């Protein structure tokens, strides 16, 4: 069973978890704390990290940058209400598999399927 780390502080968190579970992912941990993301990744090495870029304690992009520098092969999907071309470019440069704009969460299923095709 593939595993996931869910990093989100929005009201959509439960829906995101449900979508992951529908695709047979076991959500190993949930957090809203970017500093915790790195320690949770260290501990679990999940198959997927689903992360929002608007985090409470640290800019989400900084968190992605740290995660990518420490684990360049980490599989990450960004799911956020924020969206502009610079943000999308930055996420792509950090190795993000896909960027899903909330509330368009139906696209998460196709992003997960694309991950399985890799």
C-alpha positions as CSV (number, residue, x, y, z in Angstrom):
1,X,0.0,0.0,0.0
2,X,1.5,3.4,-1.0
3,X,1.9,5.9,1.8
4,X,1.4,9.7,2.0
5,X,2.1,12.7,4.2
6,X,-0.7,15.3,4.2
7,X,0.4,18.9,4.8
8,X,-2.5,21.2,4.9
9,X,-4.2,23.7,7.2
10,X,-7.4,24.3,5.3
11,X,-11.0,23.1,5.7
12,X,-10.3,20.9,2.7
13,X,-8.0,18.6,4.7
14,X,-10.6,15.9,5.3
15,X,-11.5,15.8,1.6
16,X,-7.9,15.6,0.6
17,X,-7.4,12.7,2.9
18,X,-10.5,11.0,1.5
19,X,-9.2,11.3,-2.0
20,X,-5.8,9.8,-1.0
21,X,-7.5,6.9,0.7
22,X,-9.7,6.3,-2.3
23,X,-6.5,5.8,-4.3
24,X,-5.3,3.2,-1.7
25,X,-2.9,5.6,0.0
26,X,-2.3,5.2,3.7
27,X,-1.9,8.6,5.2
28,X,0.9,8.2,7.7
29,X,0.7,11.6,9.2
30,X,-1.0,15.0,8.9
31,X,0.5,18.3,9.8
32,X,0.2,22.0,9.4
33,X,3.7,22.7,10.5
34,X,6.4,23.0,7.9
35,X,9.2,22.2,10.2
36,X,7.4,19.0,11.1
37,X,7.3,18.0,7.4
38,X,11.0,17.4,7.3
39,X,11.1,15.3,10.5
40,X,8.0,13.3,9.4
41,X,9.6,12.7,6.0
42,X,12.8,11.6,7.7
43,X,10.8,9.2,9.8
44,X,8.4,7.7,7.2
45,X,9.9,8.3,3.7
46,X,6.3,8.4,2.3
47,X,5.6,7.6,-1.4
48,X,3.8,11.0,-1.7
49,X,3.7,14.3,0.0
50,X,0.6,16.4,-0.6
51,X,1.3,19.9,0.5
52,X,-0.3,23.3,0.6
53,X,2.1,26.3,-0.1
54,X,0.4,28.6,2.4
55,X,1.7,27.3,5.7
56,X,1.4,28.8,9.2
57,X,5.0,28.7,10.4
58,X,7.0,29.1,7.2
59,X,6.5,29.9,3.6
60,X,5.4,26.7,1.9
61,X,7.9,27.2,-1.0
62,X,10.7,27.4,1.5
63,X,9.5,24.1,3.0
64,X,9.4,22.6,-0.5
65,X,12.9,23.9,-1.2
66,X,14.3,22.3,2.0
67,X,12.5,19.0,1.3
68,X,13.7,19.0,-2.3
69,X,17.3,19.7,-1.3
70,X,17.4,17.0,1.3
71,X,15.3,14.5,-0.7
72,X,15.5,15.4,-4.4
73,X,13.4,12.3,-5.4
74,X,10.5,13.0,-3.0
75,X,7.2,12.8,-4.9
76,X,5.3,16.0,-4.2
77,X,1.9,17.3,-5.3
78,X,1.0,20.9,-4.3
79,X,-2.6,21.6,-3.6
80,X,-3.3,25.3,-2.8
81,X,-5.7,28.2,-3.2
82,X,-2.7,30.3,-4.3
83,X,-1.9,30.3,-8.0
84,X,0.1,32.5,-10.3
85,X,2.6,31.8,-13.1
86,X,5.7,32.5,-10.8
87,X,4.4,30.1,-8.2
88,X,3.8,27.4,-10.8
89,X,7.3,27.9,-12.2
90,X,8.9,27.8,-8.8
91,X,7.0,24.6,-7.9
92,X,8.1,23.0,-11.2
93,X,11.7,24.0,-10.5
94,X,11.5,22.3,-7.2
95,X,10.4,19.0,-8.8
96,X,6.7,19.1,-8.0
97,X,4.8,16.4,-9.9
98,X,1.6,18.5,-10.2
99,X,-0.1,21.6,-8.9
100,X,-3.8,21.4,-8.0
101,X,-5.6,24.7,-7.4
102,X,-8.3,24.5,-4.6
103,X,-11.2,24.0,-4.8
104,X,-10.6,22.0,-8.0
105,X,-9.7,18.9,-6.0
106,X,-11.2,16.5,-8.6
107,X,-7.9,17.0,-10.5
108,X,-6.0,15.4,-7.6
109,X,-7.2,11.9,-8.8
110,X,-5.6,12.4,-12.2
111,X,-2.4,13.7,-10.6
112,X,-2.2,10.6,-8.5
113,X,-2.8,8.4,-11.5
114,X,-0.1,10.3,-13.4
115,X,2.3,9.5,-10.4
116,X,1.5,5.8,-10.7
117,X,2.4,5.9,-14.4
118,X,5.9,7.1,-13.6
